[in-house]
Amino acid sequence: MRILLVDDDELSREALGDFLEEQLGHEVLQCSNGVEAIEAFRRTPFPMVIADIRMPEMNGIELLKRLKELPDGLMADVVLITGYADLNNAVQALRAGAYDYLQKPIDIEELAAVVSRTVEHQALLQENYELTHYFEEKLAEATRETNKKLEYIQNAYSEIIGIGKIGVFSEPMLSIVTMAIQLHEDRSVPILIEGETGTGKEIIARLIHYGYGDTTTPFISINCSAISPNLFESELFGYEGGSFTGARKKGMIGKLELAQGGTILLDEIGDLPMEMQPKLLRVFEEKAIYRIGGLKKIKLDVRIICATNRNLPRLVEKGLFRKDLFFRLNKCRIYIPPLRERKEDIAPLAQMFLERYAEEKKRRFRFIQKEAVKILEDYSWPGNVRELQSAIERVVLLYNDIEVKPEHLKFLTSVSDVISCADGYRIKPGSIILPDDKLDLNALVAEIVRKALIMFKGNKTKAARYLGITRSALRSRLKKFL
């Protein structure tokens, strides 16, 4: 908080100013008399003024009255200091509009408490001011935007079991949601959902399964990239007791059986081990499985949804994914475009997340400033909706304001599809902008590797795949550069 400190006693003023700045962390401007303080306040209003009562030319009470006559003076909290234990001075100060008073010698704990109360009081004043002056304007603007969306979106919010409230704010996403609801009625067709990390593939999978909440059958999700290849078959099909070393005596039911009557989501299907792909194809064809070590065929009544952030046709070309399995999945494909390709979703999604987290974390946030919206819309969002959600949650955690402002979003250093690096070079699709003086290639590689790890939250397998190198090559680069 910015504090205007006024005292003709230089030693006392500087000691007090040092404490307010160094110990309490506030920004302090010092003035030696009332005239100087009035001029400083006219130039830039201060939320808090601390002034000595007894000063030559203009005493503290006169200064208080003069400040309250200024346009922004009514919002300022003025605390007066007296060196005399004079009750009349205190009463006179409070009657003149002082927020509080202190007696010399100043008790440090009492001063800290007064400043803390002032911070809270100023926050309440600011909230009241913004609600009073901007509420109608913000409400009208929000209503206009909502009406526009409702022209082509019948249901902007949907409650998805296991996910919560989702927003549908653009025509591409409305088409996807409409298709998901249609597919909810037909459980016989396998479905492939494609899209970058964080676009919401599991949300669409859950919408296909649950519809609008009229389903109570199980939804089972399995991440193909998170299971060791030698354990994958037992996880998916289960096994009979004693069928292999280390097996449970009573055996284990696989994920496909657990999903009987419902849906199984095979996430990251592009990472499915090659030896498992023909077995999964057989499941599609026969709609039945055998447990490992079992002789009994188990009929399946399971909807299978697959999801991937990889390019399956390219994997087929490289021989890393079976063509016949891809053709089976290709019957019903849903592609979720990245957030950077549907900018009209960014502001309403951010507003939805803001309302959610403000309520959860008891914050005052209500709106997003236009300048902040521009920052959000200009950012490339490599992590898509998930990254946007995390960004808004971060803002709500770190700040407590009425509006999200540009300064709250400083951590979003990129304003386009540009990666800015420490030594002045930038990488942009289709071009490389190099520094004028020199290029540190090792630093460039290290920065790219670091950003790839951040993008995939430290997952080295995904980062290596994204960079087009092996995991061992990534490890060697980490040892060398990081």
Secondary structure, 3 states (H helix, E strand, C coil): CEEEEECCCHHHHHHHHHHHHHHCCCEEEEECCHHHHHHHHHHCCCCEEEEECCCCCCCHHHHHHHHHHCCCHHHCEEEEEECCCCHHHHHHHHHCCCCEEEECCCCHHHHHHHHHHHHHHHHHHHHHHHHHHHHHHHHHHHHHHHHHHHCCCCCCEEEECCCEEEECCCHHHHHHHHHHHHHHCCCCCCEEEEECCCCCHHHHHHHHHHCCCCCCCCEEEEECCCCCHHHHHHHHHEECCCCCCCCCCCCEECHHHHCCCCEEEEECHHHCCHHHHHHHHHHHHHCEECCECCCCCEECCCEEEEEECCCHHHHHHCCCCCHHHHHHHCCCEEEECCHHHCHHHHHHHHHHHHHHHHHHCCCCCCEECHHHHHHHHHCCCCCHHHHHHHHHHHHHHHCCCCEECHHHHCCCCCCCCCEECCCCCEEECCEEECCCCCCCHHHHHHHHHHHHHHHCCCCHHHHHHHHCCCHHHHHHHHHHHC
